[in-house]
Amino acid sequence: MLDRKFILQNPDLVRDNCEKRGVPCDIDQLVTLESQRMEQLQLAQELNRQANEVSKSIKSASADERPKIIERGRELRQQKDDAQAKCDEHEAAILEIQKQIPNLTHPDVPAGGEDDAKELAFGKTPKPEFDFTPQDHLQLGEKHDLFDFEGGARVAGAGFYFLRNAAVRLDLALQQFAVSYLSGKGFTPVSTPDLALTEVLQGTGFNPRGPETQIYSIENTELNLVATAEITLGGMMSGQTVLDQELPLKLCGLSHCFRTEAGAAGRASKGLYRVHQFTKVEMFAFTLPEQSDAIHEEMRELECEIFDALEVPYRVIDTASGDLGGPAYRKYDLEAWMPGRGEVGAWGEVTSTSNCTDYQSRRLNVRYKTAGEKGTKFVHTLNGTAIATGRAMIAVLENHQRADGSIAVPKALQPWMGCEVIEAA
């Protein structure tokens, strides 16, 4: 969340940023509540001071005076408790507003919504030019017996699936490739829990228990299935203080991801594109404030290198302000070309990387300390998708299909696939 002192000192800036991001937040109400909170806090402190003075005077009072003094002390303590209770009520109300306020926005971020994203670059691999009618991943899956959505629905409901045959090897190959590649770039591989406490989800900016949540919650517990390893990797350091020389701390997290995907439907969301469970390799970094912009660019470049190695066409977009999500200061998306998406192919998001500055660390209380200096400061956090296996699989299958129905395996995946081609049946 944003620093409260900063909000109070810059209400117009914060209000304008909320409007730019399309997030309704009553900044004026927060300012009013803070004034009332301080008034009640000062009153409680003054009443406490008076009560202490009255208490001290009991010893020197006569026997006749003591009952009145004791009663006066009780009245002052009660008034102090009442003022403190009002102060606490205001504090809770302020915190509720404060938690809804989005992060500040990088000055270069384009204004607007989803359609206003700025196209920045294209990958090294051009769009394929087929001399045959390309098939989508579901048709390819039927040909090669790769997916079983009907079986998945019988077991867990719509949006779940079984991977079969070469799809299992491809899913594992994508994971192995991403983990190996990032390990060589200084990221520590971490396999994370698939569950996290509600307070950890809230700390990373996810809403686990509201009517519009995309999170699966475990009934009668404070546990939730995670939507991304961003949640668990961020929560892993909650409440911790590290030395500045230990930063940046770069992690590569492997986890299953679970999302309700409420309201998702239509041709563009078919098959593996929007499902309730998938596996993801996630980059996460804790950095010094002055490092985060450079690490963000590094994460974007790594995502590009991964999809260049997969020989998948993609474009890089700078996400517009109204489509950023609360924690992100800036977010880049990679959209892969998917020949089977829509009527004639379309771009589909496969990765995103966000610089969240100190928005998450302030909630999670992750700090750093500099030797020789007093106090601590909040770290910056960043996250970025390396591989979300479902969507990466769509891009690989659809872009590497051949006229005879076979599918070429990108060289980067061949060591783990054990073959150069998924042969036609």
C-alpha positions in Angstrom: 0.0 0.0 0.0 1.0 3.6 -0.2 2.6 5.3 2.7 -0.1 7.1 4.7 2.1 10.2 5.3 2.7 10.4 1.6 -1.1 10.2 0.9 -1.8 13.0 3.4 0.9 15.2 2.0 -0.1 14.6 -1.6 -3.9 14.1 -1.7 -4.3 15.7 -5.1 -1.6 13.5 -6.7 -3.0 10.3 -5.1 -6.6 11.3 -6.1 -5.5 11.9 -9.7 -3.6 8.6 -9.8 -6.7 6.7 -8.6 -8.7 8.3 -11.4 -6.1 7.5 -14.0 -6.1 3.9 -12.8 -9.9 3.7 -12.7 -10.0 2.9 -9.0 -12.6 4.8 -7.0 -11.0 5.8 -3.6 -12.3 8.4 -1.3 -9.1 10.3 -0.5 -11.0 13.2 1.0 -12.7 10.8 3.5 -9.3 9.4 4.4 -7.9 12.9 5.1 -11.0 13.7 7.3 -10.7 10.4 9.2 -7.0 11.0 9.8 -7.8 14.4 11.3 -10.5 12.9 13.5 -8.2 10.0 14.5 -5.4 12.4 15.6 -7.9 14.5 17.6 -9.1 11.4 19.5 -5.5 10.2 19.9 -4.5 13.5 21.4 -7.6 13.5 23.6 -6.8 10.0 24.9 -3.2 11.0 25.7 -4.3 14.1 27.5 -7.0 12.1 29.5 -4.4 9.5 30.3 -2.0 12.2 31.6 -4.7 13.7 33.8 -5.7 10.2 35.1 -2.0 9.6 36.1 -1.8 12.9 37.9 -5.0 12.1 39.8 -3.7 8.7 40.7 -0.5 10.2 42.1 -2.5 12.6 44.3 -4.3 9.8 46.1 -1.4 9.1 48.5 -1.3 12.7 49.8 -5.1 13.0 50.0 -7.0 12.8 53.2 -9.3 9.9 54.0 -12.3 12.0 53.2 -10.9 13.2 49.8 -9.7 9.8 48.5 -13.1 8.4 47.4 -13.8 11.5 45.2 -10.3 11.4 43.8 -10.6 7.6 43.1 -13.9 8.2 41.4 -12.5 11.0 39.3 -9.6 8.8 38.3 -12.1 6.1 37.1 -14.0 8.7 35.1 -10.9 9.9 33.4 -9.8 6.3 32.6 -13.2 5.6 31.1 -13.1 8.8 29.0 -9.6 7.9 27.9 -10.8 4.4 26.9 -13.7 5.9 24.9 -11.4 8.3 23.1 -9.0 5.5 22.3 -11.8 3.3 21.0 -12.9 6.1 18.6 -9.3 6.5 17.6 -9.1 2.8 16.8 -12.4 2.9 14.8 -11.0 5.7 12.7 -7.7 3.8 12.2 -9.6 0.8 11.0 -11.7 2.9 8.6 -8.5 4.7 7.3 -6.8 1.3 6.7 -9.7 0.0 4.7 -9.5 3.0 2.3 -5.7 2.9 2.3 -5.7 -0.8 1.2 -7.9 0.0 -1.8 -5.6 2.8 -3.1 -3.5 1.5 -6.0 0.3 2.1 -6.4 1.6 5.2 -8.1 2.1 5.0 -11.9 5.3 5.2 -13.8 5.3 8.5 -15.8 5.9 6.6 -19.1 2.9 4.3 -18.7 0.2 5.0 -21.4 -3.1 6.3 -20.1 -6.4 4.5 -20.7 -7.6 0.9 -20.6 -6.8 -2.4 -22.2 -7.0 -1.1 -25.7 -4.6 1.7 -25.0 -1.6 -0.4 -24.3 1.5 0.7 -26.2 3.3 -1.8 -28.5 7.0 -1.7 -27.7 8.7 -4.5 -29.6 8.4 -7.8 -31.5 10.3 -11.1 -30.9 12.9 -12.6 -33.2 10.6 -15.2 -34.7 8.2 -13.9 -37.4 4.6 -15.1 -37.6 4.3 -18.4 -39.4 3.1 -18.4 -43.0 1.3 -21.7 -43.5 0.6 -23.1 -46.9 -2.2 -25.1 -45.3 -5.1 -24.3 -43.0 -3.6 -24.3 -39.5 -5.4 -26.1 -36.7 -5.9 -24.8 -33.2 -4.4 -26.5 -30.1 -7.6 -28.5 -29.4 -7.7 -29.9 -32.9 -4.0 -30.7 -32.7 -4.6 -32.2 -29.2 -7.3 -34.5 -30.6 -5.0 -35.6 -33.4 -2.2 -36.5 -31.0 -4.3 -37.5 -28.0 -2.9 -34.7 -25.8 -5.8 -33.4 -23.7 -8.8 -34.9 -22.0 -11.2 -32.1 -21.0 -14.2 -34.4 -20.7 -12.4 -36.5 -18.2 -11.2 -33.5 -16.3 -14.8 -32.2 -16.1 -16.0 -35.6 -14.7 -13.4 -35.4 -12.0 -13.3 -31.7 -11.0 -15.8 -29.8 -13.3 -15.5 -27.6 -16.3 -12.1 -25.9 -16.7 -10.1 -28.8 -15.5 -8.3 -31.3 -17.7 -5.9 -34.2 -18.1 -2.7 -33.9 -20.1 -1.8 -37.0 -22.0 1.2 -38.5 -23.9 3.4 -35.8 -25.5 1.5 -33.0 -23.7 2.8 -34.3 -20.4 6.4 -34.3 -21.7 5.9 -30.9 -23.2 4.5 -29.5 -19.9 7.5 -30.9 -18.0 10.0 -29.7 -20.7 8.7 -26.2 -20.5 9.2 -26.2 -16.7 12.7 -27.8 -16.9 13.8 -25.3 -19.6 12.6 -22.3 -17.7 14.0 -23.3 -14.3 17.4 -24.3 -15.9 17.5 -21.1 -18.0 16.8 -18.8 -15.0 19.1 -20.7 -12.7 21.9 -19.8 -15.1 20.9 -16.1 -14.9 21.3 -15.9 -11.1 17.8 -16.9 -10.0 17.5 -19.3 -7.1 15.0 -22.1 -7.9 12.3 -22.6 -5.3 9.4 -25.0 -5.3 6.6 -23.3 -3.3 3.5 -24.4 -1.3 0.2 -24.4 -3.2 -1.6 -22.9 -0.2 -1.1 -19.5 1.5 -2.7 -17.7 4.4 -5.3 -15.0 3.7 -3.0 -12.3 5.2 -0.3 -13.3 2.7 -2.6 -13.0 -0.3 -3.8 -9.6 1.0 -0.2 -8.6 1.5 0.7 -9.2 -2.1 -2.5 -7.4 -3.3 -4.9 -10.2 -3.9 -8.5 -10.2 -2.7 -9.1 -13.8 -1.4 -12.5 -13.5 0.2 -14.6 -11.0 -1.7 -17.5 -11.5 -4.2 -15.2 -10.7 -7.1 -12.3 -12.9 -6.0 -10.6 -15.2 -8.5 -9.2 -17.2 -5.5 -10.2 -20.6 -4.3 -10.5 -20.5 -0.5 -10.5 -23.4 1.9 -13.7 -23.3 3.9 -13.3 -22.9 7.7 -9.6 -22.0 7.4 -7.4 -19.0 6.6 -5.8 -21.0 3.8 -6.3 -20.4 0.0 -5.0 -22.0 -3.1 -2.5 -19.7 -4.7 -3.1 -18.1 -8.1 0.7 -17.6 -8.7 4.0 -18.2 -6.9 4.2 -14.4 -6.6 2.0 -14.9 -3.5 4.2 -17.5 -1.8 7.5 -16.0 -2.8 6.5 -12.6 -1.5 5.0 -14.1 1.7 8.2 -16.1 2.3 10.0 -12.9 3.4 7.1 -11.3 5.3 8.1 -9.7 8.5 11.8 -10.1 7.7 14.7 -7.5 7.5 17.7 -8.1 5.3 21.0 -6.3 4.8 21.2 -4.1 1.8 24.2 -6.0 0.6 22.0 -9.2 0.3 19.9 -7.4 -2.4 18.8 -8.0 -5.0 17.4 -11.4 -4.0 16.2 -13.1 -7.2 14.0 -16.2 -7.0 12.6 -18.6 -9.6 9.4 -20.2 -8.2 7.7 -23.3 -9.4 4.1 -23.8 -8.4 0.6 -24.9 -9.4 -1.8 -22.1 -9.9 -5.5 -22.1 -9.2 -8.0 -19.5 -10.5 -11.8 -19.5 -10.5 -11.8 -17.5 -13.8 -15.3 -16.3 -13.0 -17.1 -15.0 -16.1 -14.5 -16.3 -18.5 -16.1 -17.8 -21.7 -16.0 -17.5 -25.4 -13.9 -18.7 -28.3 -10.9 -16.7 -27.3 -10.8 -18.4 -23.9 -11.3 -22.0 -25.1 -9.1 -25.0 -24.3 -6.0 -24.4 -22.3 -6.1 -20.6 -22.6 -8.2 -20.0 -19.5 -8.4 -22.9 -17.1 -8.7 -23.4 -13.4 -5.3 -25.0 -12.8 -2.0 -24.8 -14.5 1.7 -24.9 -13.7 3.9 -21.8 -13.7 7.5 -20.8 -13.3 7.6 -17.3 -11.8 10.4 -14.8 -11.4 10.4 -12.8 -8.2 12.9 -10.3 -6.8 13.4 -8.3 -3.7 15.6 -5.2 -4.5 16.8 -1.9 -3.2 14.6 1.0 -4.5 17.3 2.2 -6.8 17.6 -1.3 -8.4 14.0 -2.0 -9.2 13.7 -0.2 -12.6 16.8 -2.0 -13.9 15.6 -5.4 -12.6 12.2 -4.8 -14.2 13.9 -4.3 -17.6 16.0 -7.4 -16.9 12.9 -9.5 -16.3 11.3 -8.3 -19.4 14.4 -9.2 -21.4 14.5 -12.7 -19.8 10.9 -13.3 -20.8 11.8 -12.3 -24.4 14.8 -14.5 -24.4 12.7 -17.5 -23.2 10.1 -17.1 -26.0 12.8 -16.3 -28.6 14.3 -19.7 -27.6 10.9 -21.3 -28.0 10.8 -19.8 -31.5 7.4 -18.3 -30.8 6.3 -15.0 -32.3 5.4 -12.4 -29.8 5.0 -8.7 -29.1 5.8 -6.7 -26.0 3.3 -4.2 -24.7 3.5 -1.5 -22.1 0.2 -2.0 -20.1 -2.0 1.1 -19.8 -2.8 2.7 -16.5 -6.3 1.5 -16.2 -5.3 -2.2 -16.7 -2.3 -2.4 -14.3 -3.9 -3.9 -11.2 -3.4 -2.4 -7.7 0.2 -3.3 -6.9 1.9 -2.6 -10.2 3.8 0.6 -10.8 4.5 -0.5 -14.3 3.7 -3.8 -16.2 5.0 -5.3 -19.4 3.1 -8.1 -21.2 4.4 -10.5 -23.8 1.6 -11.6 -26.1 2.3 -14.6 -28.3 0.9 -15.1 -31.7 -1.6 -18.0 -31.6 -2.7 -19.1 -35.1 -5.8 -20.9 -33.7 -7.0 -18.1 -31.5 -10.0 -16.3 -33.0 -11.0 -16.7 -36.7 -7.6 -15.9 -38.2 -5.2 -16.0 -35.3 -4.6 -13.4 -32.6 -2.2 -12.3 -29.9 -2.7 -13.9 -26.5 -1.0 -12.9 -23.2 1.7 -15.5 -22.2 3.7 -13.5 -19.6 3.7 -10.3 -17.6 6.3 -8.6 -15.4 5.5 -5.9 -12.9 7.5 -3.5 -10.8 5.5 -3.2 -7.6 8.0 -0.8 -5.9 7.3 -0.8 -2.1 3.6 -1.4 -2.4 3.7 -5.1 -1.4 6.7 -4.9 1.0 4.8 -2.2 3.0 1.9 -4.6 3.4 4.1 -7.7 4.1 6.6 -5.7 6.2 9.8 -6.7 4.3 12.6 -4.3 5.0 16.3 -3.8 4.5 19.0 -2.3 6.7 22.1 -0.4 5.7 25.2 -1.0 8.0 26.0 2.2 9.9 22.6 3.8 9.4 19.7 3.9 11.9 16.4 2.4 11.0 15.1 0.3 8.2 13.5 0.9 4.8 11.1 -1.1 2.7 12.5 -3.2 -0.2 11.0 -3.1 -3.7 9.4 -6.2 -5.1 9.0 -7.4 -8.7 7.5 -10.4 -10.4 7.5 -11.8 -13.9 6.1 -14.9 -15.6 8.8 -17.1 -17.1 6.5 -19.9 -18.3 2.8 -20.5 -17.7 2.7 -24.0 -19.2 -0.8 -24.0 -20.6 -0.5 -20.9 -22.7 3.1 -21.6 -23.6 1.9 -25.0 -24.8 -0.8 -23.4 -27.0 1.9 -21.1 -28.6 4.4 -23.9 -29.2 1.8 -26.4 -30.7 0.1 -23.9 -32.9 3.2 -22.1 -34.3 5.2 -25.3 -34.9 2.5 -27.4 -36.6 3.3 -28.9 -40.0 1.1 -29.7 -43.0 1.2 -33.5 -42.3 -0.1 -32.9 -38.8 3.2 -33.3 -37.0 4.6 -30.7 -34.6 8.2 -29.6 -34.6 9.8 -29.4 -31.1 11.8 -26.2 -30.5 15.5 -27.0 -30.1 15.4 -25.5 -26.6 13.0 -28.2 -25.5 14.4 -31.2 -27.3 16.7 -32.3 -24.5 13.7 -32.7 -22.2 11.2 -33.9 -24.8 13.6 -36.5 -26.1 12.5 -35.9 -29.7 12.7 -33.4 -32.5 9.1 -33.9 -33.7 5.7 -34.9 -32.2 4.9 -37.3 -35.1 1.5 -37.3 -36.8 -0.7 -40.2 -35.8 
